[in-house]
């Protein structure tokens, strides 16, 4: 779903780089304590085991490495908010690559450690304006790193859901960036100003066609927490289930977002 070329939210590059590194570190610390039995537990991602999931988390970060190894595109032809809508087309290839990675890296702690050690120096070598070839098109490095916060936060949540008792923490900056990017993606998918979606403390967006609200309490309001929003936006949680479990508050005739979700696979 190509986005209209307009001004969107910007992100502090230094904070995003720190967030990617911090969330990768959180995952690495958790994986270090997982024994063979827990690595073979199933996940909510089809046939993937926890081992496959961890391999995929590493792959999501080394996508930066692979992109920087390829020639720089001649010009930028995508924007950050094109990315959420481009992920589904790559899902089959990603699944195959993930399984091969899991087989090649039986020592997942060493695998993540190598990624962690190489990421900082690699990013220091390249300016944030350096263009990368991505599944969404040519994007600047700084923008592509924002997409890595989504990958890391979403799959950290998958990891926590798969392993009983595991509580991998979420870096605040990573969680904020992931929440904001997916909130803005909703505003792109359903442009308008009739519904206000609130995800405190990180994001508020206006969306859905209809009468635009100008003052006072909006007639259509949706409110939820960041992790519930991320699960809704990525298909981990259904709209009706979230409303039924009181994880989402929705009021007004245009507050039903069920037909707009998920935003990405």
PALUM-232700 format. One line per 3 residues: number of its first residue (from 1); their letters; for each residue x, y, z of N, C-alpha, C. Coordinates in pm, whole numbers, plus 50000, padded with zeros to 5 digits. Layout:
<nodes>
NUM> A> X,Y,Z,X,Y,Z,X,Y,Z ~ ...;
</nodes>
This chain:
<nodes>
1> XXX> 50085,49881,50000,50000,50000,50000,50089,50124,50000 ~ 50121,50181,49884,50205,50299,49881,50141,50414,49956 ~ 50219,50487,50030,50166,50599,50106,50171,50726,50024;
4> XXX> 50081,50817,50057,50089,50950,49997,50216,51016,50048 ~ 50284,51086,49962,50410,51148,50002,50384,51278,50077 ~ 50383,51271,50206,50358,51386,50290,50451,51376,50410;
7> XXX> 50449,51477,50492,50537,51477,50609,50480,51386,50718 ~ 50564,51297,50767,50524,51208,50873,50614,51229,50994 ~ 50586,51157,51097,50663,51163,51221,50810,51134,51194;
10> XXX> 50897,51202,51267,51040,51174,51257,51088,51112,51388 ~ 51204,51047,51380,51259,50976,51495,51403,51021,51516 ~ 51444,51024,51641,51580,51062,51676,51672,50945,51640;
13> XXX> 51763,50961,51543,51846,50848,51500,51929,50787,51612 ~ 51984,50869,51700,52066,50815,51808,51982,50730,51903 ~ 51861,50774,51933,51774,50697,52021,51731,50566,51956;
16> XXX> 51707,50570,51827,51665,50448,51757,51780,50348,51753 ~ 51899,50394,51724,52014,50302,51724,52034,50241,51863 ~ 52019,50322,51965,52031,50271,52100,51921,50172,52135;
19> XXX> 51801,50198,52084,51687,50110,52112,51705,49974,52047 ~ 51753,49972,51924,51776,49845,51856,51880,49762,51932 ~ 51988,49826,51970,52093,49756,52043,52042,49708,52179;
22> XXX> 51967,49793,52249,51918,49757,52382,51821,49640,52377 ~ 51727,49641,52279,51630,49533,52273,51695,49402,52229 ~ 51791,49410,52139,51866,49290,52103,51938,49235,52226;
25> XXX> 51994,49324,52307,52060,49281,52430,51964,49215,52527 ~ 51842,49266,52537,51742,49205,52624,51710,49062,52580 ~ 51696,49043,52449,51667,48910,52397,51786,48818,52421;
28> XXX> 51904,48868,52396,52023,48785,52414,52036,48737,52558 ~ 52011,48826,52653,52020,48789,52793,51918,48681,52828 ~ 51799,48690,52772,51696,48591,52800,51729,48456,52738;
31> XXX> 51779,48458,52616,51809,48335,52544,51921,48257,52613 ~ 52011,48330,52675,52123,48265,52745,52074,48169,52852 ~ 51955,48194,52907,51904,48109,53014,51807,48002,52968;
34> XXX> 51788,47987,52838,51693,47887,52787,51765,47756,52757 ~ 51719,47648,52818,51776,47518,52792,51717,47455,52667 ~ 51770,47339,52627,51725,47272,52503,51574,47246,52499;
37> XXX> 51517,47207,52612,51373,47175,52612,51289,47298,52582 ~ 51325,47410,52641,51244,47531,52617,51268,47586,52477 ~ 51385,47562,52421,51410,47607,52283,51326,47531,52182;
40> XXX> 51279,47413,52219,51196,47334,52128,51047,47354,52152 ~ 51009,47445,52241,50868,47473,52263,50804,47534,52138 ~ 50676,47510,52117,50608,47572,52003,50585,47721,52028;
43> XXX> 50561,47796,51923,50527,47937,51933,50392,47960,51864 ~ 50344,48082,51869,50218,48113,51803,50239,48145,51654 ~ 50358,48118,51605,50393,48148,51466,50398,48019,51384;
46> XXX> 50285,47955,51371,50278,47835,51289,50366,47724,51340 ~ 50455,47674,51254,50540,47560,51290,50669,47601,51359 ~ 50693,47729,51377,50817,47772,51438,50825,47731,51585;
49> XXX> 50944,47682,51623,50976,47660,51763,51040,47787,51819 ~ 51065,47786,51949,51135,47899,52010,51272,47917,51945 ~ 51339,47806,51913,51469,47814,51846,51457,47888,51713;
52> XXX> 51355,47854,51635,51333,47922,51508,51307,48071,51530 ~ 51226,48101,51630,51192,48240,51659,51316,48321,51694 ~ 51402,48266,51779,51524,48338,51817,51614,48358,51694;
55> XXX> 51624,48257,51610,51702,48271,51487,51645,48383,51402 ~ 51514,48393,51398,51450,48499,51319,51477,48637,51377 ~ 51478,48647,51509,51510,48777,51572,51649,48822,51530;
58> XXX> 51743,48729,51532,51877,48764,51484,51876,48803,51337 ~ 51799,48731,51258,51790,48760,51115,51733,48899,51090 ~ 51635,48940,51173,51574,49071,51157,51676,49183,51176;
61> XXX> 51772,49160,51265,51877,49261,51286,51982,49253,51176 ~ 52022,49132,51137,52125,49121,51033,52071,49157,50895 ~ 51942,49184,50884,51891,49241,50760,51962,49373,50730;
64> XXX> 52000,49443,50836,52077,49567,50818,52214,49535,50759 ~ 52279,49433,50813,52410,49392,50762,52400,49357,50614 ~ 52302,49275,50580,52289,49229,50441,52259,49344,50347;
67> XXX> 52177,49438,50391,52143,49552,50307,52264,49642,50283 ~ 52348,49656,50384,52467,49740,50369,52573,49675,50282 ~ 52566,49544,50265,52661,49475,50176,52624,49493,50029;
70> XXX> 52498,49527,50002,52454,49543,49864,52482,49685,49815 ~ 52490,49703,49683,52514,49838,49630,52405,49935,49674 ~ 52444,50059,49693,52348,50160,49734,52255,50196,49617;
73> XXX> 52124,50196,49639,52031,50236,49532,52059,50378,49486 ~ 52022,50407,49363,52050,50538,49306,51967,50649,49370 ~ 51844,50615,49411,51760,50718,49472,51657,50652,49565;
76> XXX> 51607,50729,49658,51503,50681,49746,51371,50674,49671 ~ 51302,50560,49681,51173,50547,49613,51064,50494,49707 ~ 51088,50501,49838,50989,50459,49936,51003,50548,50059;
79> XXX> 50901,50544,50144,50906,50614,50272,50885,50511,50383 ~ 50916,50551,50504,50911,50460,50617,50776,50390,50628 ~ 50668,50462,50606,50535,50404,50626,50490,50317,50510;
82> XXX> 50573,50297,50410,50547,50193,50311,50580,50055,50368 ~ 50672,50052,50463,50727,49925,50509,50623,49830,50571 ~ 50535,49876,50664,50443,49779,50724,50358,49704,50623;
85> XXX> 50327,49769,50512,50238,49709,50414,50312,49620,50313 ~ 50444,49616,50324,50524,49537,50230,50571,49405,50289 ~ 50546,49383,50417,50605,49267,50484,50542,49135,50442;
88> XXX> 50413,49134,50414,50345,49007,50384,50402,48938,50262 ~ 50445,49016,50162,50493,48958,50037,50621,48876,50057 ~ 50693,48901,50166,50820,48834,50189,50808,48718,50288;
91> XXX> 50689,48689,50338,50675,48597,50450,50725,48456,50419 ~ 50700,48405,50300,50742,48269,50266,50894,48257,50261 ~ 50958,48351,50195,51104,48349,50185,51168,48366,50323;
94> XXX> 51108,48450,50406,51161,48472,50540,51153,48344,50622 ~ 51042,48271,50610,51026,48146,50686,51133,48044,50647 ~ 51160,48031,50518,51262,47937,50473,51400,47977,50523;
97> XXX> 51432,48104,50512,51562,48154,50556,51578,48132,50707 ~ 51471,48155,50782,51477,48138,50927,51510,47995,50965 ~ 51447,47898,50901,51473,47757,50934,51618,47719,50904;
100> XXX> 51671,47770,50795,51811,47741,50762,51905,47803,50864 ~ 51872,47924,50908,51954,47990,51010,51955,47911,51140 ~ 51839,47863,51182,51829,47787,51306,51914,47660,51300;
103> XXX> 51919,47600,51182,52000,47479,51165,52150,47511,51168 ~ 52187,47626,51111,52329,47662,51102,52385,47716,51233 ~ 52298,47761,51322,52345,47824,51446,52284,47755,51567;
106> XXX> 52332,47635,51601,52278,47565,51718,52307,47639,51848 ~ 52419,47715,51854,52452,47794,51972,52394,47934,51952 ~ 52270,47953,51997,52201,48079,51973,52262,48196,52050;
109> XXX> 52318,48169,52167,52382,48277,52242,52501,48330,52165 ~ 52582,48241,52110,52698,48285,52031,52653,48359,51906 ~ 52545,48311,51846,52490,48375,51725,52448,48519,51756;
112> XXX> 52372,48538,51864,52327,48673,51899,52442,48760,51945 ~ 52539,48699,52014,52654,48776,52059,52732,48832,51941 ~ 52749,48752,51838,52820,48798,51718,52747,48914,51652;
115> XXX> 52615,48904,51646,52536,49013,51587,52549,49139,51671 ~ 52538,49122,51802,52545,49234,51894,52679,49307,51882 ~ 52787,49230,51875,52920,49290,51867,52945,49360,51734;
118> XXX> 52884,49312,51628,52911,49368,51496,52823,49487,51462 ~ 52706,49498,51527,52609,49599,51486,52659,49741,51507 ~ 52710,49771,51627,52755,49906,51655,52862,49957,51560;
121> XXX> 52974,49884,51546,53077,49927,51452,53026,49942,51308 ~ 52935,49852,51268,52881,49861,51132,52803,49990,51113 ~ 52720,50025,51210,52641,50147,51198,52730,50271,51204;
124> XXX> 52839,50262,51279,52931,50376,51287,52999,50404,51153 ~ 53006,50303,51069,53073,50319,50939,52987,50390,50836 ~ 52856,50399,50861,52766,50448,50757,52678,50562,50808;
127> XXX> 52660,50666,50728,52570,50774,50768,52425,50728,50763 ~ 52340,50793,50839,52200,50756,50842,52129,50779,50711 ~ 52188,50860,50625,52127,50889,50495,52160,50783,50390;
130> XXX> 52248,50689,50424,52286,50586,50329,52163,50505,50289 ~ 52135,50496,50160,52017,50426,50112,52038,50275,50112 ~ 51931,50203,50149,51934,50058,50151,51824,50003,50061;
133> XXX> 51853,49892,49998,51750,49820,49924,51673,49735,50024 ~ 51543,49759,50040,51460,49685,50135,51339,49626,50063 ~ 51262,49547,50135,51143,49488,50074,51036,49592,50042;
136> XXX> 51049,49712,50098,50953,49819,50070,51003,49915,49962 ~ 51130,49903,49925,51191,49997,49832,51317,50055,49893 ~ 51373,50155,49830,51496,50217,49879,51466,50314,49992;
139> XXX> 51522,50284,50110,51500,50366,50229,51634,50406,50291 ~ 51640,50522,50357,51760,50557,50431,51781,50463,50549 ~ 51907,50444,50585,51943,50357,50696,51868,50396,50824;
142> XXX> 51863,50525,50855,51795,50568,50978,51649,50525,50979 ~ 51582,50533,50866,51442,50489,50860,51431,50338,50875 ~ 51520,50266,50810,51512,50121,50817,51535,50072,50960;
145> XXX> 51619,50141,51035,51641,50101,51174,51514,50116,51258 ~ 51427,50211,51223,51299,50222,51294,51218,50094,51273 ~ 51223,50039,51153,51148,49914,51128,51204,49799,51210;
148> XXX> 51332,49806,51244,51390,49699,51327,51335,49702,51469 ~ 51295,49819,51518,51233,49823,51651,51101,49747,51649 ~ 51026,49758,51539,50901,49683,51529,50929,49533,51532;
151> XXX> 51025,49489,51450,51058,49347,51447,51100,49297,51585 ~ 51184,49372,51651,51236,49329,51781,51128,49326,51888 ~ 51044,49428,51893,50940,49432,51994,50834,49324,51969;
154> XXX> 50791,49311,51844,50688,49211,51811,50737,49071,51846 ~ 50860,49040,51809,50909,48905,51833,50955,48882,51977 ~ 50988,48988,52048,51009,48973,52192,50877,48931,52257;
157> XXX> 50769,48991,52213,50638,48954,52266,50603,48809,52230 ~ 50637,48768,52108,50617,48627,52069,50696,48534,52161 ~ 50818,48574,52192,50904,48493,52277,50847,48482,52419;
160> XXX> 50801,48593,52472,50741,48591,52605,50615,48505,52610 ~ 50539,48507,52500,50416,48428,52495,50445,48278,52485 ~ 50560,48244,52425,50591,48103,52400,50652,48032,52520;
163> XXX> 50725,48103,52604,50801,48039,52712,50738,48077,52846 ~ 50674,47982,52913,50612,48012,53043,50712,48071,53142 ~ 50672,48180,53205,50757,48242,53306,50861,48338,53252;
166> XXX> 50881,48340,53119,50982,48430,53063,50926,48571,53054 ~ 51004,48667,53095,50962,48806,53091,51076,48892,53036 ~ 51098,48880,52905,51201,48963,52842,51152,49108,52847;
169> XXX> 51230,49200,52902,51184,49340,52911,51185,49408,52775 ~ 51108,49515,52766,51099,49595,52644,51171,49726,52667 ~ 51268,49756,52584,51332,49887,52591,51228,49994,52562;
172> XXX> 51223,50096,52642,51120,50199,52630,51122,50267,52494 ~ 51241,50300,52445,51249,50368,52315,51206,50276,52202 ~ 51241,50147,52213,51200,50053,52109,51049,50036,52108;
175> XXX> 50989,50023,52227,50844,50007,52236,50773,50132,52185 ~ 50826,50248,52218,50765,50374,52172,50769,50385,52020 ~ 50884,50355,51961,50897,50367,51815,50806,50268,51743;
178> XXX> 50802,50144,51792,50716,50043,51730,50570,50084,51738 ~ 50528,50133,51854,50390,50176,51873,50355,50290,51777 ~ 50443,50388,51767,50416,50505,51684,50414,50471,51536;
181> XXX> 50506,50387,51493,50509,50352,51351,50381,50280,51311 ~ 50335,50186,51394,50214,50112,51360,50088,50197,51376 ~ 50089,50293,51467,49976,50386,51478,49968,50474,51354;
184> XXX> 50082,50523,51309,50083,50605,51188,50044,50525,51065 ~ 50078,50395,51065,50037,50309,50953,49885,50298,50947 ~ 49818,50294,51061,49672,50292,51062,49617,50420,51000;
187> XXX> 49677,50535,51033,49631,50662,50976,49652,50667,50826 ~ 49753,50597,50776,49775,50588,50631,49671,50497,50567 ~ 49643,50385,50630,49547,50289,50575,49405,50343,50576;
190> XXX> 49370,50418,50680,49234,50472,50693,49242,50621,50719 ~ 49278,50701,50617,49293,50845,50639,49160,50910,50675 ~ 49169,51010,50759,49050,51082,50801,49069,51140,50938;
193> XXX> 48963,51200,50991,48975,51264,51122,48856,51241,51211 ~ 48777,51135,51185,48657,51113,51265,48682,51031,51390 ~ 48793,50956,51393,48822,50867,51504,48959,50898,51562;
196> XXX> 48966,50906,51692,49093,50929,51760,49137,50799,51826 ~ 49257,50755,51792,49313,50634,51851,49424,50675,51948 ~ 49405,50638,52073,49499,50678,52178,49572,50555,52229;
199> XXX> 49706,50564,52230,49788,50455,52282,49888,50516,52380 ~ 49840,50553,52497,49929,50620,52592,50036,50525,52644 ~ 50157,50580,52669,50192,50721,52662,50260,50761,52531;
202> XXX> 50247,50681,52426,50332,50699,52310,50268,50762,52186 ~ 50140,50743,52165,50085,50786,52036,49938,50821,52045 ~ 49900,50920,51964,49760,50954,51937,49752,50985,51789;
205> XXX> 49659,50921,51718,49643,50948,51575,49495,50967,51544 ~ 49470,51046,51440,49336,51064,51385,49325,50979,51258 ~ 49211,50913,51241,49194,50828,51125,49045,50809,51095;
208> XXX> 49014,50739,50990,48880,50701,50945,48804,50821,50888 ~ 48752,50802,50768,48674,50907,50702,48549,50938,50781 ~ 48506,51065,50775,48386,51108,50843,48404,51249,50896;
211> XXX> 48306,51297,50970,48315,51434,51024,48439,51450,51110 ~ 48513,51557,51084,48637,51581,51158,48608,51646,51291 ~ 48670,51592,51393,48657,51648,51528,48747,51771,51543;
214> XXX> 48697,51877,51606,48778,51999,51621,48799,52042,51765 ~ 48704,52013,51854,48723,52055,51993,48643,51965,52087 ~ 48682,51966,52216,48613,51885,52313,48646,51737,52299;
217> XXX> 48563,51652,52357,48585,51508,52351,48543,51454,52215 ~ 48630,51383,52145,48594,51330,52014,48477,51233,52025 ~ 48389,51227,51924,48274,51136,51929,48313,50989,51913;
220> XXX> 48429,50962,51850,48476,50825,51829,48616,50812,51885 ~ 48630,50731,51988,48759,50718,52056,48793,50571,52076 ~ 48917,50536,52045,48970,50403,52073,49092,50423,52162;
223> XXX> 49101,50346,52268,49218,50358,52357,49263,50220,52399 ~ 49395,50200,52398,49452,50074,52442,49597,50096,52484 ~ 49660,49993,52534,49800,50003,52577,49892,49964,52462;
226> XXX> 50021,49998,52469,50112,49974,52357,50121,49828,52313 ~ 50135,49734,52406,50150,49595,52364,50022,49540,52302 ~ 49908,49576,52357,49782,49533,52294,49772,49590,52154;
229> XXX> 49809,49717,52137,49803,49776,52004,49895,49702,51907 ~ 50015,49672,51949,50109,49602,51862,50056,49464,51824 ~ 49994,49396,51920,49935,49264,51890,49820,49276,51792;
232> XXX> 49739,49378,51806,49629,49401,51711,49683,49432,51572 ~ 49782,49520,51567,49834,49566,51438,49906,49457,51362 ~ 49956,49355,51433,50031,49248,51367,49955,49115,51365;
235> XXX> 49828,49117,51402,49747,48997,51392,49766,48896,51503 ~ 49835,48934,51610,49851,48842,51724,49724,48837,51809 ~ 49640,48938,51797,49518,48948,51876,49408,49002,51787;
238> XXX> 49291,48941,51794,49177,48987,51715,49104,49102,51782 ~ 49043,49187,51702,48973,49304,51754,48863,49267,51852 ~ 48776,49173,51812,48664,49137,51900,48712,49076,52031;
241> XXX> 48818,48997,52024,48874,48939,52147,48928,49048,52238 ~ 48996,49145,52180,49054,49253,52259,48946,49336,52326 ~ 48839,49365,52253,48728,49441,52311,48658,49358,52418;
244> XXX> 48634,49230,52389,48567,49143,52485,48644,49124,52613 ~ 48777,49127,52604,48861,49110,52723,48894,49244,52789 ~ 48829,49351,52742,48849,49486,52796,48993,49534,52783;
247> XXX> 49061,49484,52681,49195,49534,52653,49192,49658,52564 ~ 49076,49683,52506,49053,49800,52422,48925,49866,52466 ~ 48928,49999,52476,48807,50078,52498,48771,50144,52366;
250> XXX> 48649,50123,52318,48607,50179,52189,48467,50237,52203 ~ 48453,50366,52175,48322,50432,52185,48295,50513,52059 ~ 48171,50508,52012,48133,50583,51892,48109,50490,51775;
253> XXX> 48028,50535,51680,47990,50450,51567,48103,50423,51469 ~ 48207,50503,51474,48322,50481,51386,48444,50432,51463 ~ 48422,50372,51579,48533,50327,51664,48564,50179,51647;
256> XXX> 48495,50110,51558,48524,49969,51535,48634,49958,51429 ~ 48754,49919,51472,48868,49908,51381,48888,49767,51329 ~ 48796,49678,51360,48814,49538,51325,48838,49515,51176;
259> XXX> 48774,49592,51091,48790,49575,50947,48920,49630,50893 ~ 48995,49703,50974,49120,49764,50930,49243,49688,50979 ~ 49221,49592,51068,49333,49521,51130,49335,49375,51086;
262> XXX> 49453,49312,51083,49585,49367,51116,49639,49457,51004 ~ 49742,49531,51036,49806,49618,50939,49921,49550,50867 ~ 49983,49453,50932,50095,49381,50872,50094,49237,50919;
265> X> 50154,49149,50839,50157,49007,50874,50284,48976,50948;
</nodes>
